[in-house]
Amino acid sequence: MAAGEIYVSDLVGCTVTDAGREIGQVRDVQLQVAGKRRCWWYRVKRDLVPFASAYLESVDVERKRLSMKLPEGMLELDAR
C-alpha cells in the first residue's frame, strides 16, 4: 500500500467525528454511521456519510478515528 492510501475495510469500526463532535461509528464500507442520536422510527439513527476528500479532515487507522468536516445540515437531511 502506498503512503496516504488506506484499505476501505480499515474504516469499519472507526469512530467518526464532525467538527470535533462524535457522531457515531463506521458500520460498513459505505460509511453508514450508527449515530448516538435517535429517530422516531428507529432506535438508533443511521447516517450515510460520503467518504470524499472535500469532507475529510483526517484518518487515523491505528486509533480508529475518522475526522470529518460535513456541510451544515447534512446529518439532518432525512430528519422529520
ABEGO torsion letter per residue (X at the ends): XBBGBBBAAAABGBBBBBGGBBAEBBABAAGBBBBABBBAABABBBBBBBBBAAABABBBAAAGBBBBBBBBGAAAAABX
